[in-house]
């Protein structure tokens, strides 16, 4: 390598460093000024060491670029860490779920909210949603809100409905569903926009609570080797206070990882006009915190039977899901925001919603061409092959979350049938089309733990062991590329992060298993992140 002109700030040596797809793994990596300086054999890279160089021996472990979660809700993740855990792991039965709520109520002053999240009716022993009567039995003296894992549905008890003024006579808001039993009485189920009726009565988090949520959620991500993420709907929880929280966290050194802030744009809650008035358009910011796209919700979730499909759900011939916004409104909003320079990153799961947003993007791009705008379809669970070809032609990219297959795949089959359910989130097809599939967790919908995500990409297996259309598998390198380089590409940041090459940020994750070689079940449940570096600085260390 010749005589060193600079000395490295940090050297990682003695490992297997995967630098990116198509690049040979190296043994060592040198960092200078927070960025990759060089890589090669340990002997070559140690030539860049000086008296002040920090040296970390990887002891043969596997390292790769820091992971990039392409779609999650960081503030909600941090806030929900304080809610009762009603996930299938914690509450596999209705009895266990109600006992969990009863225990939380026992430690909560009467009249105050009991909040829980994470149930999935397809994984409960009863196979149906809990009801308000169930919740009333568990916590008769508290208002209760129980969020489904997807966050597109919730169940409220009688006290919560009473506080919100929701009765049998209350009309469902546009884009929302108020559930009723066979007797016509409220059963407590609230879907999509109807959730806001009750959520508006829950005390808003304080500014400090929002900053703590950013910090707490971000540290959790670092513990998994995730160094970048997209905040998928800034303003959805607490309006512009969320933007202030991020700015405060960054100013006070409490922003743990890189964030790409997608602005919540739905009518009635949008923060876009306020951000526009301050000049906060796509691209503003720096490599730690940048304004990303604008988010519109166009449908719901497949597992909750609210994703907008062109064919009805299995055994429900009248149910095509929920169309959140009328098409003329969507097309007008997309054309306006595209014309103002915003990228769009819109939630569309069912093929009906994908068709709606894809057409809106195509029309906006025809009116104001920009081949590198890279509008995104968030989730994109049931895009057809024709949708894929249209996305490729227009430079539009799917941002799927492959962990959904692990957590919810069996539920997809149960509500859609084997053909449609098995074809959920077709990452292999996207890769073959050159659509650069990225991946993420949609946390708190799923845990940000990356190992079920990687396992789902390389096996297409659910938590129960069901294989969903094996031809949609990704290779090991393709899966890691989805979690690194393609995550950066989805933010138009592939020049600065996503690979461990000279000039890119030295964001590094070190694992105790080789993600390219370990058996799939070891990747799933026998792997830990031991070390995380952000800009060459150790920000998580579990080496003991």
TINU-738819 format. One record per residue (C-alpha): x, y, z; residue in one letter. Coordinates in steps of 0.05 Angstrom, whole numbers. Example, Ala and Ser with C-alpha at 12.3 -4.5 7.8 and 13.67 -1.06 7.14 Angstrom:
2
((246 -90 156) "a")
((273 -21 143) "s")
This chain:
544
((0 0 0) "x")
((61 46 2) "x")
((82 95 55) "x")
((22 123 94) "x")
((6 196 82) "x")
((-45 196 140) "x")
((-52 151 200) "x")
((-117 118 216) "x")
((-160 139 275) "x")
((-185 68 283) "x")
((-168 0 254) "x")
((-212 -62 255) "x")
((-170 -124 242) "x")
((-172 -199 243) "x")
((-244 -208 220) "x")
((-285 -225 159) "x")
((-310 -158 135) "x")
((-365 -160 82) "x")
((-359 -93 47) "x")
((-418 -100 -1) "x")
((-447 -146 -53) "x")
((-396 -165 -106) "x")
((-337 -142 -65) "x")
((-288 -192 -36) "x")
((-289 -195 41) "x")
((-228 -164 74) "x")
((-193 -178 140) "x")
((-184 -106 163) "x")
((-211 -36 156) "x")
((-181 32 171) "x")
((-222 92 191) "x")
((-202 165 187) "x")
((-248 225 201) "x")
((-307 179 212) "x")
((-302 149 142) "x")
((-270 87 112) "x")
((-198 102 93) "x")
((-177 34 66) "x")
((-187 -41 73) "x")
((-146 -103 59) "x")
((-107 -155 97) "x")
((-90 -142 169) "x")
((-17 -132 150) "x")
((-34 -81 95) "x")
((-81 -41 138) "x")
((-37 -41 200) "x")
((13 -1 158) "x")
((-35 57 168) "x")
((-30 54 244) "x")
((3 109 284) "x")
((16 119 358) "x")
((-54 146 370) "x")
((-92 95 328) "x")
((-145 55 365) "x")
((-142 -19 345) "x")
((-199 -68 353) "x")
((-186 -141 342) "x")
((-248 -173 313) "x")
((-222 -243 332) "x")
((-248 -274 269) "x")
((-319 -246 274) "x")
((-363 -224 217) "x")
((-372 -150 203) "x")
((-413 -113 151) "x")
((-440 -43 137) "x")
((-487 -18 191) "x")
((-558 -41 176) "x")
((-610 8 149) "x")
((-682 -4 170) "x")
((-721 23 111) "x")
((-786 38 147) "x")
((-801 44 221) "x")
((-831 91 271) "x")
((-775 110 318) "x")
((-813 156 364) "x")
((-871 106 368) "x")
((-821 50 381) "x")
((-791 89 439) "x")
((-860 108 467) "x")
((-888 37 459) "x")
((-831 9 499) "x")
((-870 36 558) "x")
((-936 3 537) "x")
((-957 -66 560) "x")
((-929 -120 514) "x")
((-986 -158 483) "x")
((-946 -191 428) "x")
((-958 -266 414) "x")
((-893 -282 451) "x")
((-918 -248 514) "x")
((-992 -265 508) "x")
((-1005 -326 464) "x")
((-1076 -336 489) "x")
((-1135 -291 504) "x")
((-1131 -310 578) "x")
((-1058 -290 580) "x")
((-1073 -225 545) "x")
((-1128 -207 593) "x")
((-1084 -225 653) "x")
((-1031 -179 625) "x")
((-1081 -122 622) "x")
((-1107 -139 691) "x")
((-1036 -135 719) "x")
((-1022 -68 685) "x")
((-1088 -40 711) "x")
((-1070 -62 782) "x")
((-1009 -17 781) "x")
((-1044 41 746) "x")
((-1086 92 785) "x")
((-1161 85 772) "x")
((-1184 127 714) "x")
((-1116 130 681) "x")
((-1103 97 614) "x")
((-1081 25 606) "x")
((-1045 20 539) "x")
((-1021 -44 506) "x")
((-998 -64 438) "x")
((-978 -122 394) "x")
((-1035 -173 393) "x")
((-1049 -212 329) "x")
((-1116 -246 328) "x")
((-1092 -298 279) "x")
((-1042 -322 331) "x")
((-1088 -320 391) "x")
((-1119 -386 413) "x")
((-1189 -359 400) "x")
((-1172 -336 329) "x")
((-1213 -272 334) "x")
((-1203 -201 359) "x")
((-1213 -188 433) "x")
((-1276 -148 447) "x")
((-1293 -89 491) "x")
((-1328 -138 538) "x")
((-1263 -177 545) "x")
((-1225 -114 561) "x")
((-1280 -91 610) "x")
((-1271 -155 649) "x")
((-1196 -144 654) "x")
((-1197 -70 672) "x")
((-1266 -44 690) "x")
((-1240 19 724) "x")
((-1193 43 670) "x")
((-1199 66 598) "x")
((-1162 13 557) "x")
((-1134 15 486) "x")
((-1104 -48 458) "x")
((-1067 -39 391) "x")
((-1062 -95 340) "x")
((-990 -110 318) "x")
((-1001 -75 251) "x")
((-1024 -11 289) "x")
((-1080 -4 237) "x")
((-1132 -32 285) "x")
((-1145 -27 360) "x")
((-1195 -50 411) "x")
((-1223 -2 463) "x")
((-1261 -18 526) "x")
((-1326 15 547) "x")
((-1293 69 589) "x")
((-1248 89 531) "x")
((-1307 92 482) "x")
((-1346 132 533) "x")
((-1289 182 542) "x")
((-1286 190 466) "x")
((-1361 198 460) "x")
((-1367 139 413) "x")
((-1435 106 413) "x")
((-1476 62 367) "x")
((-1500 126 333) "x")
((-1429 151 318) "x")
((-1415 150 243) "x")
((-1349 120 221) "x")
((-1301 174 197) "x")
((-1277 172 124) "x")
((-1225 118 118) "x")
((-1245 86 183) "x")
((-1286 29 211) "x")
((-1324 25 277) "x")
((-1336 -48 294) "x")
((-1404 -75 315) "x")
((-1425 -145 337) "x")
((-1481 -186 308) "x")
((-1529 -150 355) "x")
((-1509 -82 326) "x")
((-1475 -59 390) "x")
((-1404 -33 392) "x")
((-1353 -90 399) "x")
((-1295 -42 413) "x")
((-1258 -53 347) "x")
((-1233 10 314) "x")
((-1197 6 247) "x")
((-1155 58 210) "x")
((-1179 130 219) "x")
((-1231 110 271) "x")
((-1175 98 320) "x")
((-1165 173 325) "x")
((-1232 181 360) "x")
((-1203 147 421) "x")
((-1129 163 413) "x")
((-1146 238 415) "x")
((-1167 229 488) "x")
((-1100 198 510) "x")
((-1055 252 541) "x")
((-1003 275 491) "x")
((-931 258 507) "x")
((-889 316 534) "x")
((-831 344 494) "x")
((-781 309 540) "x")
((-819 243 531) "x")
((-812 250 456) "x")
((-737 263 461) "x")
((-730 204 508) "x")
((-768 161 458) "x")
((-719 180 402) "x")
((-660 164 448) "x")
((-689 99 477) "x")
((-712 73 409) "x")
((-648 92 375) "x")
((-605 56 427) "x")
((-647 -6 417) "x")
((-633 -4 342) "x")
((-558 5 354) "x")
((-559 -58 397) "x")
((-581 -96 334) "x")
((-528 -66 288) "x")
((-577 -16 257) "x")
((-542 51 244) "x")
((-594 83 198) "x")
((-669 84 195) "x")
((-728 119 164) "x")
((-777 153 211) "x")
((-838 133 171) "x")
((-890 185 190) "x")
((-861 245 227) "x")
((-918 282 260) "x")
((-967 223 262) "x")
((-963 217 338) "x")
((-953 289 363) "x")
((-950 336 304) "x")
((-893 385 297) "x")
((-871 369 368) "x")
((-838 308 338) "x")
((-794 351 293) "x")
((-775 393 352) "x")
((-758 330 391) "x")
((-711 306 336) "x")
((-678 374 332) "x")
((-669 375 408) "x")
((-642 304 409) "x")
((-591 321 355) "x")
((-571 386 389) "x")
((-561 351 456) "x")
((-523 291 429) "x")
((-582 245 442) "x")
((-596 223 370) "x")
((-565 154 369) "x")
((-567 138 295) "x")
((-578 168 226) "x")
((-651 184 209) "x")
((-688 200 145) "x")
((-751 238 166) "x")
((-813 223 125) "x")
((-867 276 137) "x")
((-938 255 154) "x")
((-982 284 99) "x")
((-1052 256 109) "x")
((-1108 308 107) "x")
((-1128 329 177) "x")
((-1060 315 208) "x")
((-1009 336 157) "x")
((-946 373 179) "x")
((-924 384 107) "x")
((-948 456 98) "x")
((-915 478 163) "x")
((-850 444 141) "x")
((-856 475 72) "x")
((-863 544 102) "x")
((-797 533 139) "x")
((-761 509 76) "x")
((-759 437 100) "x")
((-763 399 34) "x")
((-734 332 14) "x")
((-658 333 21) "x")
((-652 387 74) "x")
((-607 367 132) "x")
((-543 328 139) "x")
((-521 255 141) "x")
((-546 247 213) "x")
((-616 276 202) "x")
((-647 293 136) "x")
((-717 310 110) "x")
((-740 252 68) "x")
((-806 240 32) "x")
((-879 254 46) "x")
((-923 198 73) "x")
((-995 186 55) "x")
((-1035 126 80) "x")
((-1074 96 23) "x")
((-1099 32 56) "x")
((-1092 -12 117) "x")
((-1061 -80 133) "x")
((-1071 -147 101) "x")
((-1073 -186 166) "x")
((-1128 -139 191) "x")
((-1166 -147 125) "x")
((-1162 -72 113) "x")
((-1109 -70 58) "x")
((-1145 -48 -6) "x")
((-1149 -107 -54) "x")
((-1179 -113 -123) "x")
((-1206 -182 -104) "x")
((-1244 -195 -39) "x")
((-1215 -227 22) "x")
((-1223 -302 31) "x")
((-1292 -320 58) "x")
((-1313 -247 58) "x")
((-1339 -233 -12) "x")
((-1360 -162 4) "x")
((-1294 -141 36) "x")
((-1242 -110 -9) "x")
((-1207 -73 48) "x")
((-1206 2 61) "x")
((-1191 56 9) "x")
((-1166 113 53) "x")
((-1168 171 3) "x")
((-1207 184 -62) "x")
((-1164 177 -125) "x")
((-1173 249 -151) "x")
((-1149 275 -83) "x")
((-1089 229 -83) "x")
((-1069 248 -154) "x")
((-1076 322 -139) "x")
((-1035 318 -75) "x")
((-980 276 -107) "x")
((-975 322 -167) "x")
((-971 384 -122) "x")
((-919 355 -75) "x")
((-878 326 -131) "x")
((-878 394 -165) "x")
((-852 426 -101) "x")
((-793 379 -99) "x")
((-815 328 -48) "x")
((-804 254 -55) "x")
((-864 212 -38) "x")
((-863 150 6) "x")
((-935 127 9) "x")
((-965 68 47) "x")
((-997 20 -2) "x")
((-1003 -54 14) "x")
((-1061 -82 -27) "x")
((-1058 -84 -103) "x")
((-1115 -33 -105) "x")
((-1074 17 -65) "x")
((-1011 2 -105) "x")
((-1049 15 -170) "x")
((-1075 81 -142) "x")
((-1008 108 -120) "x")
((-968 81 -179) "x")
((-1015 116 -227) "x")
((-1010 181 -187) "x")
((-934 177 -189) "x")
((-934 163 -264) "x")
((-979 224 -277) "x")
((-936 269 -233) "x")
((-872 246 -267) "x")
((-903 257 -336) "x")
((-922 328 -316) "x")
((-854 344 -285) "x")
((-802 293 -307) "x")
((-748 275 -257) "x")
((-717 206 -271) "x")
((-680 205 -204) "x")
((-736 227 -158) "x")
((-744 155 -133) "x")
((-814 158 -106) "x")
((-827 98 -61) "x")
((-884 50 -49) "x")
((-881 34 25) "x")
((-896 -40 40) "x")
((-920 -56 -31) "x")
((-943 -124 -7) "x")
((-987 -146 -65) "x")
((-960 -110 -126) "x")
((-973 -149 -190) "x")
((-919 -167 -240) "x")
((-946 -112 -285) "x")
((-939 -63 -227) "x")
((-866 -85 -221) "x")
((-853 -71 -294) "x")
((-886 -2 -289) "x")
((-844 15 -227) "x")
((-781 -4 -264) "x")
((-800 39 -324) "x")
((-816 99 -281) "x")
((-759 95 -230) "x")
((-805 80 -172) "x")
((-782 33 -117) "x")
((-816 -16 -70) "x")
((-798 -10 4) "x")
((-822 -77 32) "x")
((-811 -106 102) "x")
((-794 -179 93) "x")
((-801 -193 167) "x")
((-876 -189 155) "x")
((-870 -258 124) "x")
((-840 -286 188) "x")
((-889 -253 235) "x")
((-953 -251 194) "x")
((-945 -298 135) "x")
((-991 -352 160) "x")
((-1043 -299 173) "x")
((-1037 -274 102) "x")
((-1052 -344 76) "x")
((-1112 -350 122) "x")
((-1144 -284 99) "x")
((-1123 -286 25) "x")
((-1113 -359 8) "x")
((-1050 -396 -12) "x")
((-1040 -363 -80) "x")
((-1043 -290 -58) "x")
((-1018 -301 12) "x")
((-958 -341 -13) "x")
((-939 -286 -61) "x")
((-935 -232 -8) "x")
((-876 -183 -12) "x")
((-843 -214 -74) "x")
((-771 -191 -62) "x")
((-741 -242 -110) "x")
((-783 -215 -168) "x")
((-765 -144 -149) "x")
((-691 -162 -148) "x")
((-695 -195 -217) "x")
((-729 -132 -244) "x")
((-673 -88 -216) "x")
((-719 -53 -167) "x")
((-666 -55 -112) "x")
((-710 -82 -56) "x")
((-694 -55 13) "x")
((-722 -81 78) "x")
((-741 -60 148) "x")
((-785 -76 207) "x")
((-840 -24 210) "x")
((-825 -24 285) "x")
((-865 -24 330) "x")
((-907 -66 283) "x")
((-851 -118 285) "x")
((-790 -119 329) "x")
((-730 -83 298) "x")
((-690 -147 311) "x")
((-659 -159 242) "x")
((-650 -234 247) "x")
((-722 -256 232) "x")
((-719 -206 174) "x")
((-655 -237 145) "x")
((-683 -307 157) "x")
((-747 -290 120) "x")
((-709 -263 60) "x")
((-665 -324 52) "x")
((-718 -377 69) "x")
((-787 -347 57) "x")
((-808 -385 120) "x")
((-858 -361 172) "x")
((-850 -369 247) "x")
((-891 -433 241) "x")
((-845 -460 187) "x")
((-891 -449 127) "x")
((-853 -434 63) "x")
((-884 -378 21) "x")
((-866 -385 -53) "x")
((-793 -405 -50) "x")
((-775 -372 -117) "x")
((-781 -305 -82) "x")
((-721 -320 -37) "x")
((-659 -276 -38) "x")
((-588 -301 -35) "x")
((-547 -285 28) "x")
((-512 -228 -7) "x")
((-576 -201 -36) "x")
((-608 -202 33) "x")
((-550 -163 64) "x")
((-550 -116 5) "x")
((-625 -102 17) "x")
((-608 -86 90) "x")
((-550 -40 73) "x")
((-536 -12 4) "x")
((-608 -15 -20) "x")
((-632 18 44) "x")
((-584 75 28) "x")
((-607 76 -45) "x")
((-679 83 -22) "x")
((-658 148 12) "x")
((-615 170 -47) "x")
((-555 163 0) "x")
((-517 107 -34) "x")
((-457 153 -46) "x")
((-445 163 29) "x")
((-466 98 64) "x")
((-486 26 53) "x")
((-419 -3 33) "x")
((-351 -5 69) "x")
((-310 29 15) "x")
((-263 89 18) "x")
((-300 154 28) "x")
((-364 124 57) "x")
((-384 130 130) "x")
((-352 78 174) "x")
((-418 52 201) "x")
((-403 -20 219) "x")
((-440 -78 252) "x")
((-402 -138 281) "x")
((-438 -203 294) "x")
((-419 -267 331) "x")
((-442 -309 271) "x")
((-423 -305 198) "x")
((-487 -281 164) "x")
((-463 -308 97) "x")
((-448 -378 122) "x")
((-487 -394 187) "x")
((-546 -442 180) "x")
((-612 -404 172) "x")
((-638 -425 240) "x")
((-574 -399 273) "x")
((-583 -332 236) "x")
((-655 -330 263) "x")
((-646 -346 336) "x")
((-572 -357 351) "x")
((-540 -292 329) "x")
((-523 -228 368) "x")
((-495 -161 349) "x")
((-431 -152 390) "x")
((-406 -85 366) "x")
((-436 -26 329) "x")
((-397 33 303) "x")
((-425 99 277) "x")
((-376 142 238) "x")
((-320 99 266) "x")
((-341 109 338) "x")
((-364 51 382) "x")
((-437 63 401) "x")
((-456 -7 424) "x")
((-409 -58 455) "x")
((-434 -126 479) "x")
((-368 -163 474) "x")
((-365 -172 549) "x")
